[in-house]
Amino acid sequence: MVLSSAILFSSVVGNGSFVNGAGSQQPTFQDTSKSYAREAITRLVQKGIVAGTTEHTFETKKAVTRAEFASFAVRLLGLKPVSNNIKPFADISAKAWYYGNVAAMTNLSILEGKGQNQFQPNASITREEAAALLVRMLKQRPVASDSIYNTYADAGDISSWALSYVQKVHQLGLMRGSNGMFRPADQVTREEAAVMLDAILQNYTWATQIQRKQDHGIQLGWQYNSSTAAFIKQVEQSPVNTVVPRWFFLNQDMNVSDHTNTTLISWASASGRALWPMLGNRSNKEMTHQMLSSSANREAVVSQVSAYVKKYKFGGINVDFENVDPVDREGFTAFVTSLTKSLHALGAVVSVDVSPNLGSDWTAAFDYVKLGAISDYMVLMSYEEHWSGDLKPGSVASLPWVNRALTTMLSEVDRSKTILALPLYTRDWSTVNPASASWDITLGEQGVRAAASGSLRNWDTQLNQYMIKYTSNSVARAIWAEDSRSLSAKVQMSTQRSIAGLAYWYMGGETADVWNAITNAMRFESYQF
């Protein structure tokens, strides 16, 4: 059985060295011939999931550390290490060989710490801890049952939090005790770990999910404040397959300005990425009303945009009209209807950006049901929960808020047409004067503040975000962080909904680790074990 190439790489052992990596022939370990795990060890080493401690030794009875088990899990699941810009635990170094693996598992809520903000990476993993990780790795529901007390004589020694996990791994056949004992606090040995992990890959259904090629749908990225060269580099380092440069804007004279860059057109074509330039209204309510309230003006704009699409052979147009007067609700729907009909004749698509439907004047101009039926895609801009100028500081996009916004959207727009846009920025708030002394920051700028001496950081389990507090010029400030961990939670939630894809505002606002985290979240959440 062959796993996807995503996990075929050299394995890192506890000291960070590379030993008996993937692609090796039959391992030449001198201490596994009498081990019950010999065949499992061989298969896992050949797949690059585990490694020997030296070229010729595996040390079957050696205990596995918590960091090592996390690393085994990342490789087995076909995931990528994620060097989180914000450390998930205080006792792990970003330079440690295992850092990316521990962070990757934490981002997906597979791994948990021990105590207050501690992970204890070098502590041996216990059997009950391993049971919990295996259940979460396979996205199984823990089973609470008193039958565990009939299964194991030492069930009373199992921690209360671990009882349901132990019961589940027993049902799955991934862990068995010996002589009627589970030994929950015992260390997991390297040969025991090999048998557990190999059992997953010997299960046809589970292994097939890990192997299968995945399609993550539309991955849309907006260009903003970046040169063409910088934007291309940003996209190339990401999973983005649909690029949206801000090239077309409505002007007062009802003409559409053209800022097309032919270098980006050539690159998009050569790299196989879709190009959907944005058509914007500069948030000008009066000018937009002038266009939308007149059938002649609407058709003139449709004609101009269609001519640009035909001239440059674009795959689509992304309509971003904001601050639209509620009286223009019918006019906007008519405009999108006409534009979609015209672009379809050219083989191009129309996507429409909308804010969450909160029943306010800001979104009253959007008839979500009709727009969703007419256009090819609706892009839900799921940010600005607390906006610039808000009197109350708070998250730009907390998980509960984004979840509610998407739920509302899906009650009005088909999931196959829905794209969820996520923020690659956040806001640095003054807790004293939030309306006038707060500003947007990139995720990189956020990381600098989080790492600064004197800053305090706490993971909010309800919002699924870090809350960062610090003081600047004697003013108390707060950041509800967007990072690999918070974005992973939102990506997992949206992937569960089987929507058309994701979008990112804006390219260049992210830190490098974000893309592996997002890819992991999409991949892991798509597994149907």
N, C-alpha and C positions, 0 to 999 in steps of 0.2 A: 504494500500500500504506500503510495507516494503522496506527500503533502505538497501544498502550494509552495512556490519558490519564495514566498514571503518569509518562511521560517527556515530556509536552507542557508544557514550561515554558521560560522564558527561559534562555538559555545564559549561563554566566559565562566570560569570557575571562580571559587571564592576569592582567590588572590588577584583576579583580573587577568590571568594569563589565558592564552588560547591553546587548548589541548584537544587532540582528536576531534577536529571540527567536522562539519557536514561534508559529505562527499567522500569521507574516509572509506576505505575498504573495511573488511572485518577487523574490529578492534583487537588489539594485541594485549589486552589486560591479562596479567598473570594471577590475579586474585579473584576472578569471577567464575572459574570453571566449576566450582562446587556450590555456587549460589543459586537459589531457587529463582532468582531474578535474571539469570544470565541472558536468556533470549530477549527479555524486555530491555535490558541494558544495551544489548547489541543494536536493537532496532532504534532506540532513542538516540544513541550516539551517532548512528549513521544518518539520522534525520537532523542532527545538529541541535537537539533539544537538551541533552545533558552531555557532560564531558567527563573524562577521567581527571583525577587529581595530578597525575603525571602521564606520560605517554604509555606506560605499562601498568599503571595501577588505577583502580576505580575506588578502592576503600569502601566496600559494600556496607560495612557496619558503622561508618562515620555518620554522625548526625548532620542533618540538613538544616542550614540556617533559614531564617525567615526571608532574608534577601535572596538566597539561592532558590527557594521554592517559588518566589515571585518571578524570578527570571525564567525558571523552567516553564511556568504558566504562560508567560508572554510568548515564548517560542512555540509552545504547543498550540496556542490559539491563533498563530499566524499574525500576531500583532507587532507593533513597532515600539521600541523604547521612546519615552517622551521626557525630554529634559525640561520639566516644568519651570517656567520663569519664577514662579512663586513656590517655595518649598512646601510640600504637604506636611512634613514633620520636622521638628526642631533638631532631632538627633541624627539626621542623615545629611551627608555632604553632597552638594551638587557635583562634586568631582569624583565621588565614589563610583566604582565600576557598575554597581547595581542601581544607581540613582534613577536612570531612565526606566528601568523595569518596575521598580517600586512605584514610581509616579504613574506609569501607565496603568497599573492595576488599581491604584487609588482613584484615578480619574474615572474609572468604570464602576466604582463602588464594589469591586471584588475584594479588595484588600482594606483592612482596617488597622488602626494603630492599637497601641497598648498604653493606656493611661493618657494623661493630658499632653497631647501634641507629641507623643513619642511613638516610634515604630519598633525600636530594638532590633535593628537589622541583623546583628550578629548573634542574637539569641537563637537557640535551636527551636524549630517549629514543633509543636506538640501534635499528637495524633488528632485531638479534637479541633485544633486550629486548622490542620490540613483538611479535615472533614468539611469545615465551613467553606474553605477556599474552593474545594472541588465542587461543592453544591453551587456556589455562586458562579464559578467558571462555566458550568453547564446550564446556568439559568434555570435551575430546578427550584421548585417550591419546597422549603423544609417541611417535614411532616412531624407534627406534634402527636405523639402516641405513647400511652403507658406500656405498650408492648415491648419497648426497649428494655424494660426491667426484666422481662422474661427472656430476652435475647442475651443479655450480658449480666453476669453476676456482679460486676463492679459498676453497673449503671448509676448507682448512687454517687460514684466519684466523678461522674461527668458533670461539668459546669452546667448550670441551668440554661445559659444562653446557647449551649452547644448540643443539647439533647435532641432537638429536632434535626440538626444537621447530621448527627451520628446516625439517627434512625434512617435518614434519607440515603446516606452513602451505603448503608447496609442493604437497603432495598435495591439500590443501583448495582450492587456487587462490586463497588470500587474499593471498599475497605472491609476487612473481616478481622475479628479478634482471633485469639488463640486460647484454647482450653476454656471457652466460655467467658473470656475476659477481653474487654476492649482496650484497656490500658490508656485512658484518655490523656494523661499527663506525660506519658512516655515520649521521648524524642522520636521523630521519624528518621529512620536511617536512609542512606542513599539507595539501598536496594529496595526498601519499602516504597520510597518515592517513585522509583522506576516502574515498579509493578502498577502503582496507582495510575500514573500518567499513561503508561502503555495500554492499560485497559480502556482508556478513553479512545485511543487511536485504533484499537481492535474492534470497537463498536462501529459498525458500518454507517449507521445513521449519523452519529456524531462526526466521524471522520469525513463523511461526504460533505457535511456543512462547512467544515474547516477548509476543505479542498476547493470547493466550488468557486468559479470565477464570479465576481460580483459587479453589478452595475449600480452605481450610487446616484444615477439620474443626473439631473441638471445641477451643476455646481457653478453658480454665477458670482462674478466678482466685479464690483464697480471701481473704476479709476477715479481717484480724487487726490489733487495736490501732488501728483507724481508725474515725472517726465515719461515719455514713451519708453525709453530704455529702462527706467526704474520699474515701470508697470509690467513690462515684459518679464523682467527678472522676478518680480513678486509672484506673477502668475505661474511661472515655470517651477517655482518652489512649492506650489500648492496643488490641490486636486481640482482647481477651477478649470472647467471646460467650456465656459461661456463668458465672454468678456464684454463689459459694458463701459465703454468710454463715454464721457459727457460731451458729445459733439454737437448736438442740435438744440437750439433754444428759440422759443417764440419771442419775437420782438414787438415793440409798440406798433410798428407799421404792418403787422400781421405777416411779415416775412419770417422765415426760419433761417437763422444763421447757421452756417456750415463750418465746423472746425475739424473736419476730417483729416486724419493723419494716415497717409498711404503706407508708411513704414509699418504701422500696427496692422493695417489690412493685410499686407503681404505676410507678416509674421503669423497672424491668426490662421490664414489659409494654409501656410506651410506646416504649422503645428497641429492642424486638425481641430482647432477650437472655433466654436460658433462666435459670431460677432453680432451683438445686438446693441448698437449705439443708443444712448439715452436721448429722449426728447423731453426737455424740461420747460417749465414756465417761470422759473426764477422766483417762485412763490408770490408772484405779482397777481393779486386778486382782481384788480380792476382790468388789467390787460387781458387776463384769462377770460374774464366775463365778456369783454369785447369780442373775443374770438368765439366762445362757446354759445353766446346768445344770438349769433348770426349764422344762418345756414350757409350763406355765401362765404363767410370767413372760415367756417369749419372746413368746407370743401377746398378752399384755397390752400389751407395748411395741409390737408390730406394729400392734395396733388403735389405739393412741394416735397413732403416727406417721401411719398411714393417714388418721385423722380430720383431722390437721393438713393433710395434702396435699390432701384433699378440700375443707376449709374455705377454704384460701388459694389453691387451684388451682395448686399448684407443678408444675413440669415434671419434678421428680425429687428424690431424696434422695441425699446423699453420706455414706456410712457411714465414719466414722473411729474405729475401735476400736484402741487401741494398748495395749501391755503386757498382752496377753491370755494367760491361762494355757494352756500346751500341752494340758492335760487338757480344755479347752473347744473343741478342734478340731471335733468333730462338732456340738457345740451351736452354734458360730458358723455353720457351714455350714447347719444347720437354720434358724437365725434369718434368714440372708440369703435362703434359699429361700422361707420364708414371707413375708418382707417384699416380695420381688420379685413373687411371685404376687399379693399384695394390691395393690401399687402398679400393676402392669400392668392390673389391672381398672379402675383410675382413669385410665389413659392416661399414667402417670408411669414414670420409669426409676429404676434403682438403680445407683449407682457405688460401688465399694468401694476404699478406700485401703489399700495394702499396701506394706510395705518390701521391698527386694530379698531374694530367697530365698537366704540364705547358709547355710541349714542350722543356724541357731542357735535357742535357745529363744525369742528375740524374735519370730520368724516361724513357729514350729512350729504355732501355732494356725490358720494359714492353709493350707487345702487349695487351692492355686492352681488346680489343674486343675478341681475341682468348682466353686469360686467363679467361675472364668472362664466355665464353661458355664452357670451359673445366672444370674449378674448381667448387666446390660447393658454395664457397663464396669468395668475394673480400672484403678485409678490407681496407677502405680508411683512411689512417693516416692523418687526417685533422689538422695538426699542423706544426710548423716551417715555418709559413708565413714569419716571420723574424727569422732567424736562429742564432745559436751561432756562433759568429765571423762576423756577418753581420755588415757592416759599417754604416747602418742606423737602429737605434733602432725603435722598433714597436711591434705590437701585435704578439703573438705566433699563435693566431687563432681567428681573428675577425669574426663576423657573416657574413659580406658581402663576405669575402674571402672563408670561409667554404661553404657558399651557392653556390658560383661559382664553387668551387671544386666538390661539390656533383652534381651540375647540369651537369658538364662535364662528370663526372663518369656515370651518369644515361643515358647519350647519347650513351654510349658504353657498359654498363653492365646492365643487367636486375635488376630492383629494388628488386626482390625476392632473389637476390644473393648478394646484397650490404649491407655491414655493415659499419657504420660511426664510426670511432674512434675519441674520444675527449680527450683533454689533462687535466690531473689532476696535472698539473704543470704550471709554467709560468717563466718569466725571469726578473731578476732585472738588469736594464740597467744603465750603466754610460752614461750620455748624452754628456760627454766630449770625452771619448775614448771607444765607444761601442764595438768595435771589440775585445779588449783584457781585458776590465775591467767590464765584464758583466757575470752573472752566472745564472744557473737554480735554482729555489727555489720551495718548495712545497707550497700548498695553505695555510697551517698553518703558514709557515714562512712569506708568503705574508701578512697574517692577522696581524701579529705582527708589520710589517712595517707600515701597513695602520693605526693601532691604535696608533702609536708612536706620541709623542708630536711634533708638528711642521709639520707633514705630511699634504699634501693637497690632497683632493680626489674630483673627478668630474666624473659624469656619462656621457659617450659619447653616445649620442642617435644614431649616425650613426654606430659606431663599436659595440654597445651593450656591453660595458665594462666600468668598472671604470678605470680612469687614475689616478694613484697615483704618487705624486711627493714628494720627500724628499731630504734632504742633509745629507751626511755622510762623515766625514773627509774633509769637505769643498768642496766635489764633488757633483754636482747636479745629482740625480738619478731618474729614472722613471720606473714604472711598469704598464703594461697593464694587468689588473687583470682578472684572471679566478676565478669565485666564483659561488655560487648558482644562482645568477641572470643572469650572462652571460651564464652559461651552460644551464639554463632553456630555454633561447632564442634559442640556437642551437638545443636543444632537440625538442622543439616545431617545428622548421623549418624542422627537419629531419622526425619527426612523420607525418607531413603533406604529406611527399613523400611516405609513406607506404613501407619503406625499410625493410630489413630482421632484423635489430637490431642495437645495439650500442656496442661500445667497449671503454675501458678506459685504457689509459696509464698515469700513472701506479697505481695499487692498493697500497694504503698507502700514496699517494701524496695528497689525498683529506682531507677536514675537514669534521666532522661528519654530518654537515647540508646538504651537497651536495646530499646525497642519497634521502632524502625526497623531495628535490627540483626536482631532476631528475624524481622520481616516479610521482610527481604531474604533471610535464610537459607532461610526456607520457600519463597519465590518462586524464588530461584536454583536451589535443589536440586530443585525440581519440574520444571525445564526438562529436556526430553529431546531434546538436540540430535543 
